[in-house]
Structure formats: C-alpha cells, structure tokens
C-alpha cells in the first residue's frame, strides 16, 4: 500500500535505554556471563595470579545525576595507574575504571596500612577548592564503587526487620548539619555528633572470602565475596597510624590547616559454602523480592485475560455473525446496513501525513527487534551484571545493524524514509552531553566515542537502511482487500467516547497498567544505581505488553469502525503509543516522590534523558498497536463479499 511518492531516508539515534526480557526461569539467577574464573595461589611458583588487584570506578549519588571519576576527588592515586579497556556500553554509562593505590596479595592479612596523607593549606585557594569539592561529595552522599576480580566490593549492614543489605558501593563520608541532625551514613555511629561538620571515611576494613575445594582441586582458590566496613578515623600519628582514634571530622568552615590520612586493613577468610558461579547471590538477595514481581505478573495477566475475552467475543461472535449476515444480503439491503461494513470503501484510504507515519513504523520495527534480541540474550545470562556494559553494547550494535528492517518497512508502507526521528533524539542527546561536559562528569561521552557513534550511524546504519528500502521498493505495493471509493464518505456525528482524543487517552491505560510495577524497578536501576538482574520477569512483562497493546488497539479500532469512523491509521498508532504519555507522567511522579535529586543540571539531565526514553517507547508501542490493527482490518474486510 503506497501512501506517496519520492523518498528521503531515516536513521536511528544512539541509545537511551531499551528494556530487556525473557522466560521466568531465568529470573532466579541463571548465570552464564561468559567470563572465566581466576584462580589465586599463595606462592608465585605455583603459577596463576598472586596479587589481588583492586580497581576503583566512578562515583555516583542518588541526589545527583552527575557521576564523577575517582580522580575528580582528592583521594590517594595509584602511582602506576592503569586503565583496563572498556567496551562501548561502559563508556556510554560513564564507567571509568582504573587501578587503585590499595595494594595487597592473596591470603596476606594486613592491619592499618597507610595509603597516603592529603594536606590542605588554609591559605591555598587550590586546596580550598579540592576540600570544598570533597565536602560537596559528602553532602550529596556520593558513593565509591570498588571492584576486585570483576566483583563489586560491598558494604553490608543491617536494616529494619533484622535484614542484611549488601550495597555495591559505600559513601565518601557524611554530614551532621547545623541542627546536629546526622544525614545519610552518619546515623550509623553515635560519635558522629559534632554540629556542622563532615565525617570522611578515610579507613576501610576489607574482608575477602575465597573458595578452596573441589572447584580448584585444592591447588588454588577463587574469590567468592568481597566486603568492607568504612570508618572515619582521626590518626594521632600520620606516619605510623593505629586506626583506633576518634572520628575524623572536617569543619564546614575551612580556617585551619588540615591533614587526612587514608588507611586500610585487609583479611582473607575461607568459605567453601559459596561457589564461584553463585558468588553474586549474596548481593542480589538484597535486591527487590520476587513476590512483588509475581504480583506484577499476576496483575498484568488479569488485564490480558480481560482483553483477550473481549477480543474473542468480538471475533468469534459479533464479527462472525455480522460477516455471515452481510454476505447473504443483496445489494440494496447491504446499502441500508450500518456499522463497520459500510466504510469498506474508505477504510483503506491513505492517511494524512502518511510519510511521517511510515517513518515511525520503520523505527518502531527496529526498536522492537532490537529489544527482543537484547532481552533474549539477557535471559540466557550473556548480559548479566558480571558482563559490565554488555547490555548497552548489545543494544547499540543491534540498533546499528537493524537499519535494514527499518528501511524496508518504511519503503513498503510509503516508499519513503527520513531523518526526523533521529534528529530529535540526537539533538536531545547532544544537549545532555554538553551539560555533562560543562559539569566535568564522567558520564560525558568523549569526543572520540562520539565520532565513533556517528561513524557507526553514517557508515553502517545508513547504508543498511538504504539496502532495506531498496528491497522495499522492489516489492509491489500492499494491495487492500477492498476497493477504495473516489469520494470520501462523510463521517456521522460521533459520541464522546468514539471521538479521537478520549479513545486515544483510554487506549494507553491498560498497557501502562501491565508495566508500571516493573517500571519502578527499571527506574530504580537507572537513577538509584541498583542492579537489575530479573530479566525473566522483564521478558514476561514485555510479552504481556505486546499482547495488551495489540488487543486494546484492536478493540478500540473495532468500536470506531462500528461508529463509521474510518480514520484508523494514525488513531491505531496513537492509541497504544499514548502509553508513553503515562510513562512520562509516572517518571515525573517518580522524580518528586522517590528521588532526592537536587540541582538544576541534574534535573535537566533527568528530564532530558526521560524524554528520549519516552519518545522511543512511544514509537515502539505505537508500532505494535498499528500492525495489530492493520492485520485486524485487513482480515475482517478480506472476507466481505463486496461488488
């Protein structure tokens, strides 16, 4: 079916965030990261590794969208700093991993080891800026993220209900405000009681657990857990610290010279109960419970069953009887018939702005295929949290390689394609990246990476879109099952509920009702820096979303056709696409009710990236609804006997 002539070409933007999903069983910790275990020996002569290399990553906060590199703060630096190679996903997410100055070897316990001493001169503007930035980090509760053997070093503590929570990060320090009220981590110690003071965690007690048994034949060991306990210690002797002093407080007003000495203790403990393949379990058990996820699934299934019953009733009873009765009538009786059968000569009339609709459908097809493949691989374990950046890398690569189906679908429907969708996303992304550059955040995409993304776009995705459009052009146009009248039929006066706007608004409610619980966990993983690993549940919700969007759109499409309103093309797209508007409303609610983000830059970044996410979700859900309605309309009119 050709809606116009001529062609321009559409392409795709960079990321935002496409969700993942697949099979229930995978949500219970199926672990296939594709990473080989590292074995450690006590003596170098036995081979394998001896040194346990501790890496540091970016620092982030739930009160700010701006992450910073470890080197942005005035911490101890590694004199022989090395940065492991990072994949595209890690760079896009702002991860900046580097070696740390905390050095230790396997099974070599140490107590109160000095790392370095940082001195701050009250008369130095440079030192004042460094200390102010450090205090700002403590005020916003910025968190360290350390890594050993590709495993996060966690801070475990007890919360209400005697539940143990293991956080894959620990704070720089904390603040006691002018009223003497402790904030964030300062509540854990009653000694943090000095008003208007910052307490820096300059000492860590690290404990590393290893498994030495049947997995390694007793010849070596594998690390299975790493925890730490941050402490604030004012060392009486900076050259020979004892790590048993009072808390290290930093006054809010910097008037006197200050020294901060960083130290650590390390001990190794054997634990053969934890196997290497399940070493992430103690972290994941602290994440959202599966009973909430099952509630989400059951809630969604109830909606699906309701819609399926409605569609089945229409298809098997109403439509079947209507078609049978209409086909048995003579021509004069058929002309007196009302309802969806009377608009057969107009129902396939090309829509207005069909070119734009074809672009949206091409991009939506691309998003759908990319999401499905990404989630399927995630459920198999290839994109687990242990594979850092793999999820985003997979999404971007698939997006680039799937330009062909986008071009094909757009060309088949309209013989056209164009760049408007990509321009919107790219401009939004570039503005967000510009803010990150100005703020000096590690999440700012380096210029070289930005050039590489553009090269992927213009060098691979654009040509593939041309290839898809070429094959789409070669195919004959989609022929409608009935002939279109030359003169458009007048649409009768519509009731309130069959008018376009009320129908579109109602159409997005049920699909959103299927995803809003899962959406909470996804937003938590993005903005509250929590690990997301339950891709099995996510995949089920993804499938339920597809079914719900399709059935809700088909139902409303049938009701409008019965009211003799044949303008279903855009309406079918907007009906399910309106789910994205509810997504945006929920994101606004989440920002004000769940997040503690402060600052103009962080607020702009939150809503900027949210708009990209909403736009992609709009294209995705709209495409699902359109094709469901397209197949439905083609099917019901193909069985009519029309002269």
N, C-alpha and C positions, 0 to 999 in steps of 0.2 A: 504494500500500500504506500504510494508515494504522496507525500504532503507538499512537495515543492520541487524546485529545480535548483541546480547550482550546488556548490559545496565549499564550505570552509571547514577548518579542522579543529577538533577539540583535544585537549590533553589533560593530563592529570597533575595534581599538585604533589606535595611531599607527604606529610604524614598526618596525622593527629592521633587518631587513635581508634583503631578498628578492633572491635572486640573479638573474643575467641570462644570456641565452644565445641563439645563432643561427648558422648557416652557417659552414663552415670558412673560406671565402674572406675573410670579414670579419676574421678574426684576424690578417691580415697588413697591418694599418694602413689599412683603408678609412676615409677621413677626410671626414666630412660634418658638421661641427659646427654649421652654420647661423650662422657668425659672419663678418662682413665684414672684409676686411683693412684695416688703417690704413696710409696712405702718409705718409711724412715728407719734408719739403723742407728745404733748407739755409736758405732765406730765407722769411720770412713772406709777402712779396709774391707768392710763387708759390702761395699757398694751402695747404690741408691743415694738418697738425699740425707744430709745430716742437719743442715741449717733449716730452721723453720722461718721462712720469710714472711714478715708481717707487712701488709700493704695498707695504705690509707686511701680513702675515696673522698669524694666531695662531701661537704657538709650541707645539710638542709634543715628546714624548720617547718612546722605546721602553721606558724604565724607569718610565714613569708613564702612566696613562690620562687624567690631568688636563691638558687643554690650557689655555693662558692667552693673553689678549690681549696684544698688543705693549705696550700702555700699563701692563700689570701690572708690568713690569720697568722699572727706572730707566734707560731709554735716551733718546736725543735725540728730542724730539717736534717734529712739524710745527706751526709757529705758526698756519698756516691749514689746520688739519686738516679733511679732508672724508672722508666715508664713502660709497662708492657703494652703491646699493640692492642688497640681497641677496635671493635667492629663498628659498623655504621650505626647500629642501634644504640650502642653505648654513647657514641658521640652525640646523637640526636637527643638522648635523655640527659645529657650533661654530666655523664660519669667521667671522672678524671682520676684514674688510679695511678699511684706512684709508690715507690718503696718508702718505708718508714725508718726513723732512727732507732726504733726499738729492736734490738738485735738479741737473738737467743738461739740456742741449739737444742735439738731434741733430747728430752729427759735430763736437761741440765737446769735444775732449780736454782733460782737466784732471788735474793731479797733486797729490796730497796736499792736498786741500781739507778745511779744518776744518768740522765739523758743529756740535759743541758740546763743552763741558767739564763734566763732572759732578764736584762736590766733595763729599767726605764728611768730616764733623767727628767725630772720635773721641769727643767729649763729647756728641754728639746721639743720643738714642735713636731718633729717626725715621731718621736717616742709617744707623744701625746696622742697623735693620730692612730698609731698602732694600738695603744691601750684603749682608746675610745671605740675602735672597731671591734676589739675583743669584748669589751663590755656590752656593746650593741648585740653581739652574737649571744652572749649570756642572757641578755634581756629578752631576746626573741627565741630563746631556747633552741639554738642551733645544735645539731647532733653530729657527733663523729660517726663514721662508718668505716670500721676496720675489717680487714679480710686476712685470713690465714688458710692456706690450702684451698682456695676458692670457696671458702665457707665464712659467713659473717661471724665476727666476734660479738657475742650477745651480752646484754646486760639483763640478768634475770632478777626479778623481785616479786614480792607477794602483794597482792591487791585484796580488795574486799572479797569475803567468801573464802578466804584462805586459798585463792587460786594463784598459781605461779604463772607469771607472764615473762616471756623472754623477748626483749626488744632488740632488733638487729642494729641498734645504734645507742649511743649514750651521750648525754649533754656535755657541752663545754664547761658549763658551770650554771649558776643560778643566782637569783636576785632576791634580796629582802628589801621591800620598799620602805618609804619614809614612815609609814604607819607601823612598821615592824611585822608586816604580814609576809610570810615566805611564799615565794612563787615557784611553781614547777618542782624541780628536784630538791629545792631547799626544804621541802616538808619532810624529807626522809631523816633529817638529823636535827635534834633539838639544839645542838650547838650553833646552828646557823641562825643566830638571833640578833645580830648587830643591825640596827636600822640603817637604811640607805647604804647598803653595802653589797658587793658582789662576792660570791664564793666560787673560785675557779677549781675545777677538778684537775689538779696537777699530778695526781698519783693514781695508778691503776694496779689492781691486783688481778693478774691474768691467770686463769686456770685452763689448761688444755687437756682434754681427755683423749686417750688413744685406745685402739682395739689391737690386741696382740694375741692371736689364737689361730683358729682353723682357717681364717681367710688368708693368712700370710704364712701358714705352716710354722708359726712361732719364730721365724727367722727375722722378721721385721714387724713394723707396726704401722697402722693407718690412723690418722686423726679423725675423730668422730664428733667432737664438740669443742667449742672454744667459748669461754665466758670470761667476764671481767667484772670487777667491782670498782667504780670510780670513787675516789676520795679526795677531799681537799685537805692539804697538809701544809702548815707553815713550818718550814725546816729551820731549826735553830742554827745549823751549820750547813751552808750550801755546798761546801766541798766534800763533807762526809755526812750525808743525810741519814737520819734514822727512821724517818717515815712514821713517827709516833707523836707529832706535835699537834697543836690546836689547828682548827680550820684556817686556811689561807684566805683572808678577806682582803678585798680591794675596795678602798673608799670610792664613793661616787665622785667625789671631788679630788682630782689628782694634784696634790700640793707637795708631797714629799717623794723623794726617790724610792723606787720600788724594785724588788728582785723576786722573780718567780722561778723556782727550781722544779723541773719536771723529773719524776722518778717512776719506776715500775718494779713490781715483783712478779715472778713467773714460777709456776709449779706445774708439773705433769702428773696426771693420775690415770691409771689403767682402768678401763671399763669395757669388759668383753660382752656386756649385755647389749650394747649398741653396735649394730653392724654398719659398715660403711655405706651401703646402699640406702639405709634409712636414717642417716645422720641428720637430715633436715627435719625429722619428725618433731623433735622437741621444740623447734621454732614454730612449725606450722600448727602445733596443737594449741598455741596461744592465739591463733587467728580465729575469725568468726566461726561459730559452731555450725555443724551440718544440719542441725534440727531447724535452724532458721532458713537454710537453703531449701530443705524439704518443704517447709511451709510455703516458700515462694513457688516451688514447682507445683504443689497441690493447688495453690491459688490460681496459677496460670492454667492448669488443666481444667479446672471448673469453667473458666471463661471459654476455653477451646471447646469443651463439650457442649456448652450452651450454644455457641455459634455454629458448631457442626450440626446440632439438632435443627437449628433454624434453616441452614442451607439444605440439609437433607429433606426437610419438609417442602421447601420451595422446589427443589429439583425433582423429587420423586412424586409429589402430589400436584401442587399447583401448576408448575410448568408442564408436566406431562399431560394433565387434563386440558390445559389451555391449547397446547400444540395439537393434540388429537382433535379437539372440537373445531379449531380454526381450519385444519386441513380438510375437514369433512364439509365445510360450508361452501356454498357457491360464491361467486364474486360479489354479488350485491349484498349478501349477508355479511361477508367479510368486511365490506366497506363500512358497515354500521357498527362493527366491533370496535371496542375502545381498549386502551391499555398499551402495553409494550409492543403488541403486534402491529399497531397502527403506525409506528415510527420506523418500520423496516426500510422505508425509502430514504430515511435521513440519518439512521443510526451510524452509518459509516461515512458520513460527510466529514471531510478533513477538518481538524480543529484549527482555531486561530493560534498563531504563534507555534505552529507545528514544528518549526525548526528548533526552537528552544526546547520543546518537549522531547524531541529526538535526542538532543544533546544530554539532557538529564537522564534519559533512559539508557543511553550508552554508558555514561559514567556510573549509573546505578548498577548496571550489569557488571562492570569492572569491580566495583566495591563488593558486590555480592560474592563473586567468585573468589576474590582475594580473601574475604573474611572466612568463607567456608574452608578454604585450604589451610589458612593460618590456624584456625581453631582445631581442625582435624589433626594437624601436626602437633599442636599444643597438647591435645588429649593423649597422643601417643608418648608424650614426655620429651619430645625433641626440643621443645621451647620452654622447659622448666626453669624455675628461678636460678638453678645452678648454671644454666647457659646464659650468662649475662648479655643482655642486648639482643638475644636471638629473636625474640618476639617482634621487636620493631624492625630488625634487619629483614626478617622474613616478609613482613608486611610491605616494606618499601620495595624490595626486589620483586615481589609478586605484582605489586601495583605497576611497576615499570614494564614488566613482561606481559601484562594483560591489557596492553593498549589495543591489541588486535580485536578481541571481542567488543570493546567499546566502539571502535570504528565500524565494525561490521553491523552492530545493532543500529547505530545511528544512521548508517547509509541505507540499511534495509527499510527503515521506517520513513526516512525523509530524504534520502540521498544527500545527506549533509552532515557536517560536524563542525564544531567551532571551539574557541578557546575561552569562552566567557567564564565557565565554572572554574577553570584553573587560575584565571586571572584573579578572581575574588579570593581564593584560598591563598595564592602566592602573595598577594598584597598584604593580606592579614598576617600571614606568617612572617613576612619580611619586617613589618612594623613591630611585631612582638620580638623578633630577633634584634631589632635596632634598640629597643628598650633594654634588652638583656646585655647588649654590648655596652650601652651607656652606664649601666649599673655594675659592670665588671663581673657579671655572673658566669659561672662555668657552664650554664645551660645555653649560652650564646653559641650558635653554630660557627665554627671557624670559617674564615673566608675560603680556604681550600676545600673544605667539605661542602660549602655552599656551591662552589663551582662544580664539584663532582656531582652533586644532586642535579644541577642544571644540565650537566653533560649527560646524565642518565635519562633525563627527561627528553632533551632535544636529540640526543644521539641514539637512543633505543626506543623510548616510548612513542615519540612522534612518528618515526618510520613504521613501527608496528601498527600504529593507528591507521596510517595510510594503507598498509597491507590489508588490514581488516576492512577498511572502507572500499578498497579495490574489489575484494571478493563480494562485498555487499552490493556494489554497483552492478556486478556481473549477473547477480541473481535477478530474476524477474520480480517485479513488484508484487506485494501480497494482495491477492485478489479477494475482495469481500464476497461473502456468500450470497448477498442480495444486491440488486441494482440500486444505485443512488439517484433520487429524483433531481431534476434540474432546478426546480423551485423549492426552496426550503419550506418545510411545514411550520405553521405557526404553533408556538408552544402555548398551551392553555394556562390560565391563571393557576399559580402554584400555592399550595398551603404553606404555612410557616415551616413545617418540618421537611418539606420537599424542596425548599429553596436552597440554593448552593451553600451559603455560609453556615446555617445550622447543621446541615448534613455533614459538611467537612469538619466542623468542630466536634460533633458527636463521633465521627469515624475514628478519631485518634485516641479516644478514651480507653477502649478495650485493649488495643495493643500496648498502650502505656501501662495499663493495669497488670499486664503479664510480666513487665520487666522492671517495675520500679524498685522492688526489693533487691534484685540483682544489681540494679544501677547504683544502689547505696554502696555496695562492696566495691564496685568498679571505681566510683569516685573516691572512695577511701584509699584505694591502692594508688590512685594518681596524685591526689592532693594531700593525703595524710601519710604518704610514704609507707603504706602497708603492703606486704607481699600478697599477690593474688596467685593462687595456685589451683583453684577448684574449677578447672576448665571443663570437667564433665558436666557439672551443673550449668555452667555457662552455655555449653553446646545445646543442652536440652532447652534452655530458655530461648536460644537462638531459633531452634526449630519451631518452638511454640509461637515465637514472634512471627515467623514466616506464615504459619497457618492462620494466626489471628488477623494479621494484616490482609491476607487474601480473602478470608471469609467475611470480615467486616466490610471490605470494599465491595465484594460481590453482592452482599445483602443490600447495601445502600444503593448500589447501581441498579439492582432489580426494582427497588421501590421507586426510583426516579424514572426508570423506563415505563413503569406502570402508570406514572403520572404524565406520560407522554413527553418527558423532557429527555431529548436525545443527546444533550451535550455532556457526554460521559467521559470524554478523553482526559481533559485536564482535571475534571472532578475526581476521577478514579485515582489519579496521581496525588492530588492534594488531600484526599480523604485519609489515606494511610500515611502520607507524608506529614500530616498535621501532628502525628505522634511526636515529631521533633520539637514542636512548639511546647508540648507538655514536658518534654525533656529539658528544654531551656528554663521553663518555669521551675522545675524541680531543682535544676542547677542553681538558680537564684536562691531558692529556699535553703538548699544545702550550704550555700556560701554564708548566709546570715545566721543559720541555726546550728551548724555543725563545725564550721571552720572558725579559726581565730586570726585570720589574715588581716594584717594592718598595713597601711602604706598605699600611696596612690599607684606606684609602679606594680606592686603585687596584685592589686585589684584589677588594673588594666590588663595585666597578663592573664589573670584567671578568666575574665570575660572574653578576652580576645581568643584564647585557645578554646574556650567553651563554644564560641560562635563557629569556629572551624568544625568542631565535633558535631554541633547541631546541624550545620549545612550538609555534612557528609551523611549524617543519619537521615536527614530529610530526603536526600537523593536516593538513599538505599531503600527506605521504607516506601517511598513513593513509587519506585520501580517495581517493587513486589506487588503492591496494590494494582498498579496499571496492568501488568501482564496477567494477573489473576482475572481482572475484569475483561481484558481483551480476549482471553480464551473463553470466558463465560459468554460474552456477547456473540462471538463467532459461533460457538456451539449451539446456542438456542436459535439463532437466525438461520443456521445452516439446515435445520430440519423443517423449516417452514416451506410450504408449497406456495410460492409467490409467482404470479404471472407477470 
